Amino acid sequence: MQNNWIFIALETVTLSFLFFTKQPLLSLSICIYVFVRVICLKKWRLLAYLSIFTALFALLFLNVRNHLDHPNQVNNVNQTIFYPDKIKVNGDLLSGEVVEGDTSIRFLYKIPNESEKKFWQKLNTEVLGKIKIKDIKEIDGPRNPGEFDFKTFSNHHGVFYTATIDKIYQLQQFHPTSITENISHARIQFISYLSSLPKWLKIHAQSLLVGYSRTDESDLFKTLSVLGVIHLFSLSGLHVLILVIIFKKLFSVLRITSEAADWLLLLTLPVYGIFVGLKTGITRAIILTLVSIVLKKFGFKMSSLDVFSITVLICLLINPFALVEMGGQLSFILSGALLYLSKSNLLVSTFKMNLLSLPIICFYTFQFSWLVLLMNIIFVPIFMYLILPTAIISAIIPNNIGIFGEKLNGLFDLIYSFMNQIAKDDRFNFVVGKIPVLIVLVLVILALFNIENKLVLNEFVNYFMILLIASIMYVKFPIFGTVSIIDVGQGDSILITTPFNRKSILVDTAGKLDFPVKPWQEKKVTNQVEKSTIPYLKYLGVSKLNIVMLSHKDVDHIGNLYTLLQSFPVDEVRFGSGLEQNARIKRTIHNNFNVKFTSVKRGDKFNFGSSTWEVLWPKQRSVGENGDSLTLLATMGKYKWLFTGDLDIENEEKILKLGTFHADYLKAGHHGSKTSTGSNWLKAVNPKLALISAGINNRYGHPNKETIQRLDDQHVAHLNTAEYGMITWYYYPFNQSEGLNTFVRVK
């Protein structure tokens, strides 16, 4: 079985993809290939082991899959334990996880006053409390392509429901009784113990040693991901090796035998694994160490590859989702690659490791930094010789770090500030779009072959670059055009792209009305542009917007304009004549001198790629009210689209008096309000489909029953983003064919 356990590990990993990802055909094909490969090798003992392990893990994964599809029902919870490491205070919102039986529940609670907010912020031990729940519902999934799938992520961590808590009362300190409760208590106390450290030393020590990171530190990990150095934190188990070495050196000084040291490690490392919450990278390192010790104890001689393969199997047994997320994939594949790079110099190792991680990072983030190799050459030594050692040292003496810690923190502040500026600079980032998973797999295989090759530049690197460039060209130069009604809740945002040398127009940016609150209630929120629009643009491979059209002044249409201009390259912003006098637009123009701002009015026409556009409204200068909405008629191939903003019936009639026209597709005005999309408008335009952009269970009751009735009376089919998520229409200019996709459910 020497060097053959990798077949079993590969089969098991592929099974996890078969059960827990949306790539069943590809995963099944690889499973079959592994069996065929082993049969061709005529290794019948290996085939027997492969069959047994495949059957056992298939049963395990099937059971887990059934639990994902049919989670335990939770109707109500009256009492629960609040853990400081599982809660977050954001303004007047308390969120986190509570445990009910063997089920974790995500909760949201509006903090009623500032004194209670301070209590939750300072909480450093578990508390038991009674709760009154307003409602419980399943966690929502993404509504648009490219969005982070919080539902799947939560489900993989055993969380299926969100509870809105109406009241928390009768809080008292919780006293742990079981072993796991005491370990969890020790973890919380250690996190609190590290909280006295300066900012960056605290982040390093808590994330690397305890596997704990606050959600407000996500910007750091986003920066590391963009720059291609996130794998260092994915390989956070490196510190386990350092701790083991220190541990053995200490025992050697104390003249304690290595056998005794091994037995102590066998007892303490599993406890440490539970202590850090069984995080993937640390768990991998612990299991690898334990497997090596056990094999040595029993006199089994196995290759490094076999030890690594057995580690993979055990990790999947502990956590079936260990390799279906980006962090786990980087952790395992890069740690496995290190087995073959031990004799390479830093530059060669860094280049090969980056080539291996690049397809995975691109697949999940849709982009990479041009400076990825340089950043790794700079950051790897910093991580290995500065971050890891100081994290360990500062954890040992957090209260005595003194001026040395402050100086170190200042140095890290400069390093991360520089890295953040590089990550945000669009000149250094390249948007690749969503590369097909099959291509990613082939790229990873080529990069693995390159790992084994002694030459830095070889045929595998050549094949890798050819395939990567071809894939990016395929994504960035599509043979079809699209109109996507982005699901931004109760608002409007529509992306139009042209075929071939793709150009992009965004009609409105969405936005949410903010109500005045006291300073202590102010929350840091992610708006629709950051959550939905920009991820979708990167998903498509769009690296800049050529034009942003603003229909009128309402916040739910243009409220996110400033965020968009600060976060994504935009060439030009256009709006109805007169809107430039709006205070919000004035400020935006003043603060974005590098963007062209242009007003338009009825009669203006322009070509955009292969499409032609005509402005139907407003006729004269306006103040940007609903009735002044910028109304656009676009011709794409042989199809016509009509975009109306929040145009009301009164002004629909005024447009019709100036001339009639036809459109195949109508973006219904004002989210389906009864004040828009009148009967005469529908008769004249005669669309075959109307698209409505409205939020789920919105307080306005959009779309209104009267509007739906008018659409039905005119035999106009209609789709609503509240029901279908993003709605995307696409057309092929060669044969003038068209199609329609909906993201949340099939039309």
N, C-alpha and C positions, 0 to 999 in steps of 0.2 A: 504493500500500500504506500510505499515511499513516494512522496510528491503526487499522490493520487487523490488525497482528500479535497483538493481544489475542485475536482469534478462534483463532489457531493455539495460543497459549499456553493458553487456556481448554480447548481440545480435548485438548491434551497432558496437562494437569493432570488432567482428567477420566479420561483413559486410565489414568493412574497409580492413580486410585481404583478403576477397573474391575478392574485386575489385582491390586491389593495391599490392598483392603479387602473387607468382606463386604456391600457394597452394589452388586451387579452390575446390578440392574434400574434403579436410580436413575442410576447412572453411565452406563449404556448409553443411557438416555433423554436425558441431557444431551448426550452425544456426537452423537446423531442430531439433536437440536435445533440444535446449532451448525452442522451441515452444511445443514440445512433453512434456517436463518437466512441463511447465506452465499448459498445458491441464490436465495433471495427477493431478496437485494440485487443479484443478477445481476452479481456481480463474479467473472468467470470466471478471471481470473489468481489472485485470492485463493483460489478454489476449488481450483485446481491445486496451489498451495502447500500448502493445507490437506490435500489428499489425500496429497501426498508425505510431509509431516511426520507425518501420522497413521499411514501405513504403516510409516515408519522407526521411530517410537517404539513402535508396536505390536509390531514384531519385537524391539526391544530389551527391552521389558517382558516379552514372552513368554519370552525367554531367561532373564531374571532370575527370573521366576516358576517356571520349570522348575528352576532352581538351588535356589530356596527349597523346592520340593517334593521334590527329590532332591539333597540336599547331598552333597558329596564324603565318602566314607566315611573315617573315621579309626579305625584299629584299635589303633595303639600309637605312642607317641612316646618316644624314648630320650634325646633331648637337646634343649634349648630355650634361648631367651634370655628373661630376666626383665627387664622394663622398669619402673623405679620409678613411672612415671606410670600404669601399668596394674595395679598390685597394691594390696592393702589388708590391713592387719593389724587384726584384731578379736579381742582376747583371745589365745587360742592358735590362732586360725584365720587362715591366710594364703589369700587368694583373689585372683583377677584373671584376666588373659588371657595366654596364650602362643600363639606362632605356629608352625604346622606347614605348611610350603609356602605355599599361598595361603589357608589356612584358619586362623582364630583359634579357640582353644579356651578356654572358661572352666574354671578349675581351683580345687580346694579342697585344702588341705594342712594337717594338724594339726601345729602347731609343737611339737616334743618338749621344749624347755626354754627358760628365760627368756633365756639368752644368745643363742640363735638368733633369738628374737623381736626383741631389740635390734638384731641385724644387719639384719633386714628393715626395721625401722622407720627406721634411719639410712641405708639404701641410697639413693645419689644418682647412680648410674650403672648402665648395663646390665651384667648378668652372664650368663655362659654356664654352664650346669650340666647334669649328667646327672640324669635322673629315672626313678623306677620307678613306673609307673601301676598302681593297684589295679583301677580299672574306668573305662570311658568309656560315657556314655549321652547320648541327646538331651536337650536342655533341656526341662524340664517346662513345660506351659502352665498357665493359671489353672484353678482348680477350682470357682470360684464367680463369678457375675455381679458386676461392679463391681471385681474384683481387677485390679491392674496386670498387664498381659500381658507378663511379662518374656521369654517365649519369642519372641513376635513382635518385640519391641524388639531383642532380641539378634540374631535372624535378620536384621533390617534392617541391623545393623551387622556382618554377616558371621560371627556366632558361632552355632554350631548344637549344640555338644556341651559337656557338663560332664565333666571328668576328675577323679577322686579320686587325688591323688598320695600314694603310700605313703612315698616317700623322695626327698630331694634331696641330691645329693652332687657332689663335685669341681667346686665353683664357682670360676670365674675371670673376670677382667674381660674384657668383650667389646670388641673394637676394630672400629668400623664401617669399611666399605670402600666401599659404594655411595653414591650421592648421597642417596637417600632415607634410608639408615641414618645418614648424617652430619647430615641435617636433623633426624631424630628425636633424635639425640644432642644437638644444639644445643638442641632444645626441652626436653629433660630437664634440661640444665644451666641453662637460663633459669628453669625452674620452681624448681629448687634455689636459684638466685640470688635469686628473689623470696621464698623461704621465710623469710628473715631479717626480713621486714616484720612489723609488728604484725598481729594476727589479721584484722581487717576489710580493711585495706589489701592484705594478701596475697590474701584471697578476691577482692577487686575486680580486682586486677592479674592474677591467674592466670586467673580466669574470663573477663574481658573481653578481655584481650590475648593470652592463650595458648589460650583455649577449654578450660581445665582446671579441673575442680572435683572435690573429694573427695566420696566417697559420704556421709561423715559431715556434709557441709554441706547435705544434702538438706532438712533442716528449714527452712533459710533460704528455699530456692526454693519449698517448700510454703507458707510464710507469704506470700511474694510472690504466689503463684498464688491463694491464698484472697482476698487483698486486691485482686486484679485489676491488679497492677503488674508481673507477670512478663513482660509484653510488652516492657518496657524492656530486660530482659536477653535476650529473644528478638531484639530489635533491636540486639544488642550490636555489630553492624557499624557503628553510628554512630561508634565511635571510629576506624574506618578513614578515614572522611571527615575527621575532625579531624587524623589523622596526615598525610593527603594534603595538607591545607591548610598544616599546619606545614612539611611537606617543601617545598612550592612556595614558601612565604614565605622559607624558608632559602635556596633556590636563587636567589630574586630578590635577596636581600641580597648573595649571593656573585656576582651578575651573571652567572648561568648561564641560558641561554635556556630558555623554557618547553618548546620541542621536546625539548631534552636531558633535561629533567625528566620529560617524558612517556615517553621511551624507557626511562629508568631505572625508572620505575614499572611499565612493561610487563614488565620483567625481574624486579623485586623482589617485586611483589605476588603472583604465582603461588607464589613460594618461601615467602612469608609464609603463604599459604593452606595449603600442605603443613605448614608449621611449626606451625600451630594445629590441625592434624588435620582440615582441611576441615569445620569446624563450620558448620552451616547458615546462621546469621545472618551470620557473618563472610564465608563463601564468597559469599553473596548480595551483600554490600557490595563485595567485591573484584571480582567479575564485573561488577557494574554500573559500577564505575570503569573497568575494562579496556575494556568495550564502548564507553563514552563516548569514551575516548582513541582507540581504533581507528577509530571512525566519524569523529572529527575529523581523524585522520591521512589518511584516504582521501577526505575531503570529502563524506561522506554526511550529509545533514540528516534527522534523525528526531525525532519528538516524544518527550517524556519517557515517554509511555505505550508507545510502540514499543520504546524502549530497555529499559524495565522488562520488557516481554513477552519480548524476546530474552534478557534475563538469566534469566528463569524457564526458558526452553528449555534454556539452557546448564547451569543448576543441576540440572535434571532429567536431563540427559545425564550429568553427573558423579555425581549421586546420585538414582536413580529414586525413593527413598523420602522425598525432601526435603519433600514437602507432605502426607504421609499421617500425620504426627505433629503433636501440638499445637504444639510449638516452631516447626516449620517453617511451619505454617499461620498462626500469629500473626505470625511474622517477615515473610512475604511479603505477607499481606493488609494489615497495618498499614503496612508501608513503601510499598506501592502507594497506600494511602489518603493518605499524606503528600503525594503529588503534587498533591492537590486541596485541601490544607489549609494551604498555605504562607502564605496571606494572612489566615487566621483568627486571632483572638486566642487566648490560652492557654486560657481557660475554655471557649470554644466548641470548640476543637480537642480538648481533653481529654474533653469530653462526647461528642463524635461518635466519637472513637477508642474510648472505653469502651463505647459502644453497639455498635460493630463487634466488639470482642473478647469481649463478654459471652456471646453464644451459644456460642462456641468454648470458653471457659473453663467454662461450665456443662456443656457436653457431656462434657468430660473429668473435671471435678472434682465434678460433681453439686451444686454450691453456688456462691454468690457472697456478697460482703460488702455490707451496706447502705451501708457507708462507701466504696465503690469510687471514686466520683467525688471525694470529699473527699481520699482517700488519694492519688489521682493528682495532684490540684491541689497537694498538699503535696510528694509524692515526685518528680514529674517535674522540677521545678527543682533539687531535691537531687541527682538523678541526673545531669542535664545539666551543672550548674555546680559540683558538688562531687565526686561519685563518679567520673565520667569523667576530669576533669582531674587529680584526685589519684591516680587509678590510673596514668595516664601518667607523671606527675611522679615518683611513688614508684618506678615501674619503672626510671626513669633513674638515680635516686640512692638505691637501697634501703639502702645501708650508711651513708648520711649523713642519714637522715630525722630521727633524734634525737628530741628532746622534742616537736617539731612533729608527728611521726608518732604519738607516744603520745597527744597531745591529740586528734588527729583520730580515732584509734582509740576513745578514750573517748567522743567525740561519736557515732560510728557505733554503738557499743555501746548507748548510750541510745536512738538511733533505732530499731535493730532489736529491742531489748527491748520498746519501746513497741508496735511493729508486731506483734510476736509475741503480746503480751497481747491486742491487738485481734483478731488472727486466731483466737485460742483462745476468745474470749468468745462464747458462743452467742447472746447478745443481738444481736450485730452480724452474725451469719451466717445465711443463709437457704438451707435445703436444697431444691433444686428437683427432684432425681431425674433419671432418664435421659430427656432430651427426645429424641423421634424425630429421626433424622438429616435427614429431609425438612423438618421444622419448622426445624431449625438452619439448613439451606440457605436457606430462605425468609427467615428472620430476618437472615441475613448479607446477602442481596440487598437487603432493605429498608434495612438500615444503610448499604449502599453508595450507594443512591439518596439517603439522607439526607446523606451526605458531600458530594454535589454540590449539594444544596440550600442556598441562602444563609441561609435561616431556621433558627433553632435548633429551634423547635417547628413541625412541619409534618405533613402527612398521613402521611408515611412513618414518622415517630416514633409517630403515633397507631396506625397499623396494626401496627407493631412491638410496642408495649405490649399491644395487644389480643390478638395472637397469642401472645406470651410468657405472659401471664396465663392465657389459655385452656389452653395447653399444660401449665403448672404445675398448674392445677386438674385437668386430665385425669390427670396422674400421681399427684397427692396424694389424689384422691378416686375410687379405682377402684370399678368396679361388681362386683368379685369379691373373695373372701377367699382366703387362701393358708396353707399349711403348708409351710415350707421346711426340709429337713434340711440344714443348712449343712455342707459338707465341711471339717471342722477337723482332719483327720487322725485320730489315735487319741484321740477325745474326743467329747463331745456338745455340740451347740448347735442349738436348733430355734427358728425364728421363726414365729410365728402372727400373721397380720394379718386384720382384719375388713373387710368391704366398706363402701363409701360414706364416712362420716366415720371414716376408718380409725383403728383402735387397734391396738397392737402388744404382744405378749407374747413374751419370749425365755425359753425353757426351757433353762437351763444356759449357761455362757459358755465352755466348753472350758478347756484349760490344759495345761501341760507340766511334768512333775516335773523340778526342778533338782537335780542332784547337787553335793555340796560340791566346790569347786575352789580352787586357790591364787589369790591376788589377781591375779597376772599372767595367769591363764587366763580371767578373767571377760570375757564377751563382751556387747556391746550387741546384743540381739536384738529382732526384731519378732514379737510373739506373734499368735495367731490372731485376737484381737479387732481389733487394728490392721490386720492384713493382709487379713482376710476379712469379719468380722462388720460392722464400722463401714462399710467401703466398700459392702457390700451394702445396709445400711440406707439410706445416702445414695443409692445407685442406685435404690432404691424410692421415694425422696422422704420417708422417715421421719425426722422431725426430733427425736423423742424416743421412748423406750420407756416405756410406761405401767406395765408390770409385768415384773420379772425373777424367774423361778421357779428355785430351786436344789433339785436333786433330793437331793443328799447331799454329804458332805464331801470326796470324792475330788478331787484336783487336776485330773484330766482333765475334770471337770464344772464346777468353780467356781474354778479357779486364776486365771482372767483377770478375775474379778469386780472387783478393785480397779482394774485398767487401764480396764475398761469404765466404771466410775463416775467416773473421773477424765477420761475422754475423750469421754463422750457423756451427754446428759441422761437421767436415769432418775427416774421418780416414786416407784416402790415396789419393794421386794425382798421376796419371800415364800419361806418354806422350811418344812420339816417341824418340828413342835414338838420343841424340845430342841436343834436345830442352833445356836441362838443362843449356846450354851455353848462351841461350838468356838472355839479361839483365833483362827483366821483370820477367822471371822465377827465375833468380838468386836472385833478391830482395825478391821475394815471399818465396823462400826456406829459405832465411836468417831470414825473419821476422816471420816464422811459424814453429818453432822447434818442436812443438807438433804434427805436421802432417807428415806422411811418404810420401816421394817423390820417385817414381820409374820410370826408363826408360824401355821401351819395344821395341822389334823389331820383324820382320817377323819370324814366327815359334813358338813364345811364345803362350802358351795356359793356360787357367785357368778355373776353375769351379766357378760359382757364384750362390749360392742357387741351384736351379734345372736347371739352364742354363749353357751352355758351350760356351766359347769364344776363338776365334783364331785371332791372329794378322797377317794380310796379308801384311801390309806395314807400315813403311818403312823397306827396306831390310838391310840398314846399317845406320851409324850415319849421321845425316842430320842437316840442319839449320832451319827446320820448315817452308819451303816455301809451297805453295799450293800443288806442286807435291810431297811433303814429307808427306802429310796428313796421320795421323794415320787411317788406314783402318781396320775395325773390322767386323768379321763374327760371329754372335751370333746364337746359337740354343736354342730355347725356346719351349719345348714340341716337336712337330713335325714340327714347323715352324722355318724358318731361316730369319734373318735380316742382312742387309749389311749397315754399316755406313761408309761414305767415306769422311767426312770433305769437303775440297775444292779440292779433288783429280782431276787432269786434265787428258785429254784424253791420252796424251803421257804416263803417268805412269799407267793408266788403262791398256794400251796395254802391258806394262812391267809385270804387275801382271798376265795377262792372259797367257803370255808366260811361266810362272812358274807353271801353272796348272789351270784347269777350275773348276768351282764350280757353284752352283745354290743358289739363295735366293728367298724367297717368297715376301719379302718386301725390297725395296731399298730406302735409304735416298739419294736423288739425290744430286750430288756433286755441290759445289759452287753456291748454291741457284738457280740452274737451268740455270747457265751460259752456253753459247754455247761452252765454252772450256772444259766442263765436260759432263759426261753421253753420251759417244760416241755410235755409232750404234753397233760396235763389242762388246762393254761392255754389252749392253742391250741384244744382241743375246745370249751371253754366260751365263749371269746371269739369264736371262729369268724371271724377276719378274712379279708378277701379279698386283702389285701396286707400284708406285713411290711417295714418299712424298717430297715436296719442302718447304723449309723454306725461305721465302722472305718477305720483308716489303711492306706495301701498298704503291703504287705509288712511289717505290724506284727509285732513280736517275740512277741506272744502267740498268733499263729495265728488271730486273729479274722477272720471268723466261724468257729466250730468246725464240723467236719464233722458231728458229732452233731446240732447245732442245725439245720443245713441239712437233714439227713435227716428230723428231726422236722417241719420245715416242709413238706417234700416229701410226707411220709406223710399230712399233714393237708390236702394240696392247697392250701397257702397260697403264693401267688406271693411273691417276695422280691427286693428291690433293695438294693445295697450302695453307699455313697458311694465306697468304694475303687475301684469299677468305673465308676460313673456320675457322680462329682462331686456337686454339689448336686442334690438331688431335690426338686422343687416340685410339690405338689398344689394345685389351685385349683378353686373352685366358684363358680357364679353363683346367687345366692339367688332370682332371678326365676323361672327355670325348673328350678332344682335340678340343672342339668347340672354336670359335673365333668371334669377332665382332669389329665394328669400330664406334667411336663417334666423331662428330665435334662440337665445342663449339658455334661458331657464327651463323652458319646456317646448316640446315639438308643436309646431303650428297645426 
